[in-house]
Amino acid sequence: MPLAIKASKADSSLAGKSSSKADASLDVESGSAGSEPPSPWAGAAACAGNGKSAGSSAGGGEQGRTVAVTLQHVTFDVSEGRGRKRHWRRLLDDVAAAALPGQLVAVLGPSGSGKSTLLDLLAGRKTSGRLDPGSAILLNGQPPDAATLRRDVGYVEQKETLLPLLTPREMLLYTAELKHPKDSPLDAKRRLVDELIEQLSLEDCQHTRIGGALSRGISGGEAKRCNVGVSMIARPAVLLTDEPTSGLDSFSAHSVVSALRTLAASGISLLSTIHSPPPDTFSLFHRCLVLQKGRVVYFGDNGPAAEQYFASHFPDLRCRRPTEGIADFILDVTSSANKQGAAEAAAFADAYAASDLRAQNEAAIEAALAAAAVAEQAARAASRRGSRRHGRAASLASTSARRVQKLVGLDKQGTATPWWWGLYVLFRYRSGRAYTQKDWLLPRIISPFIPVFLLVTVYWSVGDDLDAVHATSIAAVLFMATTSAAYGSMGLVPNLVAERAIYLRERADGLYLPVTYLLYKVSEELLVASCVSIPASLLVFYLVRLQGSWALYWLVFLVTTSVSTVLALLVGSLSSSMDVAGAALPAYTTALLYFSGFLIPFSKIPPWWRWMAVIDYLRYSWGALMANQFAGDRNIVAFGGEPILNYYDLDTVNPWHWLGWEVIFFCAFTGLTWVALATVQHQRR
Ligand SMILES: Nc1ncnc2c1ncn2[C@@H]1O[C@H](COP(=O)(O)OP(=O)(O)OP(=O)(O)O)[C@@H](O)[C@H]1O
């Protein structure tokens, strides 16, 4: 257990005196493994020198562009509680730090210290809270607009969002096809993928299926590195990674951080949150930013400099154990201080606030900003268009987090490729692979034939004798055919909910528009459903000996399946979880069966429920099938001497018109699903 941090209560003069020694470390080489970059602030010059600023460079994927990230006075609050108990809680308090080109910066701190919040803010992905007007989050000295964030900042979420059926190579190429302009040659995209596979050491698993929770695939470390590769496809100048080593053994964790280090060496500014890395892995980071309860406890070089800082500012602090890494030590002493009380918890941050190290860091950030401003000015002069865009850029520094999110979240409509290209790529890579997988294909082919088998064997040739008893059986056959089409799509819901994290990440990355995803999903399912529906409807129609037009029977069956498919998509996009979706769709479909006209004829439905029958798409399906079957002379007398269509209030129905109504339902549900996919947010950050 660490000693109580008595020294932390020392006044600022103590901190100031002792810091001078530690602060000298800013000018020396990083104590971490490897050689680059030579000085902590070397990137500032690089960024000023390349003349390409975040606001002025051309489209994403441009190699050699460098971007310095600077944070000044970043203060962020979220609201908690309801009604009169509502209050603001401070998650980040006056944070100042920087990540310069070529630097790998570790963001460290006890659980709940605000590490992910900081990354989310940097990426513009925070969906709630307010950023203090004095906060400045700048890329090359400029508040970024949505397009700049999308182009220059890559974000690797903690949980992998990879497509289980693809291999790492296919996953990267698929992302490249959507993230780069459609006109850029496929060979160039392949070369980029080759380069990333090499940088991330994915050669051995590049042709192995990624797999998922239930199917064996690549290892955890390989999946993490592939996840990083997906974010690197657009060649962002800044990469943010949230706990890239979580859940990995020490060897895999080291390989992931080594890969990040390689990426940093190519000029990327990299910030990564990390938890308890092994000492040799942590030594790969150039700099570290330590947060405690949202305040900066240390920002400086990793390795001996950090050790020296803590030793000189807190002489009463326990010594580092022989086998303990500096990251574990910092985490242990800050977490213990959190448990000891508010004064102890604040002591580390208070000491840093009063230290020369902080003053030096702030001066260096100012210098980096000045250098970036010179580069920006040159770039602006070179491009009037760039200048106009710059003028329009909303000030991220003085905006609320909701606005930040609006800039890059729901408003994020910009994609690198047109919608039809997105549809082609989704279909080619995702559907192309799904169609070859028996786990995906067989349930969709076999399940429609189960009700067909039952209908055919139970009602074999029943249509040969059109008497009152058989007419009732045929009405039941048509009702069951409708019901099976409605329930058949329910199996899609779990797949949709499970895929949501991938959809949200791909949308946030600007890979495609909601309408593209919707069209891909609907066409992927309906292509299979159309093929299966032909033999299924032929079997029922001719073996049960139904009458009327087979084409109409098939079309009604197909359109009903289509409506239920879109409905499954709608429920999947609206439901917050698998449990909700699993309960909502069967409940809604069962309610529709009551009002479909078979169980209760329309005129016998209580008046206050008739509206439900009017908007019940199954009523139009079954009604159209009945009108097709019993039209004209076939409208035989059934129940109580009444012709069957009259009994069911279907005597005036034109089956083609009712099929048209079904098509209208299909369009309406498709529109609603599009709105749901575009607006409903399930991830609150
Ligand atoms: N939108 C929000 N609304 C309310 N509280 C939030 C919100 N976002 C984050 N928090 C809270 O802020 C604190 C910091 O969260 P954050 O995820 O940034 O911590 P962290 O340092 O990344 O923690 P960990 O290491 O455990 O992942 C936590 O207590 C979290 O519950």
The ligand as an SDF file (V2000), in Angstrom:
LIG
                    3D

 31 33  0  0  0  0  0  0  0  0999 V2000
  -22.3330   11.6750  -20.6080 N   0  0  0  0  0  0  0  0  0  0  0  0
  -22.0610   11.4670  -19.3230 C   0  0  0  0  0  0  0  0  0  0  0  0
  -22.9760   11.7260  -18.3730 N   0  0  0  0  0  0  0  0  0  0  0  0
  -22.7090   11.5290  -17.0590 C   0  0  0  0  0  0  0  0  0  0  0  0
  -21.5260   11.0690  -16.5960 N   0  0  0  0  0  0  0  0  0  0  0  0
  -20.5760   10.8000  -17.5000 C   0  0  0  0  0  0  0  0  0  0  0  0
  -20.7840   10.9820  -18.8920 C   0  0  0  0  0  0  0  0  0  0  0  0
  -19.6620   10.6200  -19.5410 N   0  0  0  0  0  0  0  0  0  0  0  0
  -18.7850   10.2280  -18.5950 C   0  0  0  0  0  0  0  0  0  0  0  0
  -19.3350   10.3320  -17.3710 N   0  0  0  0  0  0  0  0  0  0  0  0
  -18.6810   10.0530  -16.0800 C   0  0  0  0  0  0  0  0  0  0  0  0
  -17.4530   10.7200  -16.0790 O   0  0  0  0  0  0  0  0  0  0  0  0
  -16.4850    9.9730  -15.3990 C   0  0  0  0  0  0  0  0  0  0  0  0
  -15.2820    9.8200  -16.2770 C   0  0  0  0  0  0  0  0  0  0  0  0
  -15.6220    8.9160  -17.3020 O   0  0  0  0  0  0  0  0  0  0  0  0
  -14.5480    8.3860  -18.3420 P   0  0  0  0  0  0  0  0  0  0  0  0
  -15.1970    7.3050  -19.1300 O   0  0  0  0  0  0  0  0  0  0  0  0
  -13.9950    9.5220  -19.0860 O   0  0  0  0  0  0  0  0  0  0  0  0
  -13.4620    7.8020  -17.3550 O   0  0  0  0  0  0  0  0  0  0  0  0
  -12.1670    6.9430  -17.6930 P   0  0  0  0  0  0  0  0  0  0  0  0
  -11.0440    7.6370  -17.0560 O   0  0  0  0  0  0  0  0  0  0  0  0
  -12.0660    6.6810  -19.1470 O   0  0  0  0  0  0  0  0  0  0  0  0
  -12.5180    5.6360  -16.8900 O   0  0  0  0  0  0  0  0  0  0  0  0
  -12.1490    4.1080  -17.2080 P   0  0  0  0  0  0  0  0  0  0  0  0
  -10.6660    4.0160  -17.0830 O   0  0  0  0  0  0  0  0  0  0  0  0
  -12.8390    3.3570  -16.1090 O   0  0  0  0  0  0  0  0  0  0  0  0
  -12.6580    3.7930  -18.5760 O   0  0  0  0  0  0  0  0  0  0  0  0
  -17.1270    8.6720  -15.0050 C   0  0  0  0  0  0  0  0  0  0  0  0
  -17.5190    8.7530  -13.6560 O   0  0  0  0  0  0  0  0  0  0  0  0
  -18.3330    8.5970  -15.9080 C   0  0  0  0  0  0  0  0  0  0  0  0
  -19.3810    7.9160  -15.2980 O   0  0  0  0  0  0  0  0  0  0  0  0
  1  2  1  0
  2  3  1  0
  2  7  2  0
  3  4  2  0
  4  5  1  0
  5  6  2  0
  6  7  1  0
  6 10  1  0
  7  8  1  0
  8  9  2  0
  9 10  1  0
 10 11  1  0
 11 12  1  0
 11 30  1  0
 12 13  1  0
 13 14  1  0
 13 28  1  0
 14 15  1  0
 15 16  1  0
 16 17  2  0
 16 18  1  0
 16 19  1  0
 19 20  1  0
 20 21  2  0
 20 22  1  0
 20 23  1  0
 23 24  1  0
 24 25  2  0
 24 26  1  0
 24 27  1  0
 28 29  1  0
 28 30  1  0
 30 31  1  0
M  END
$$$$
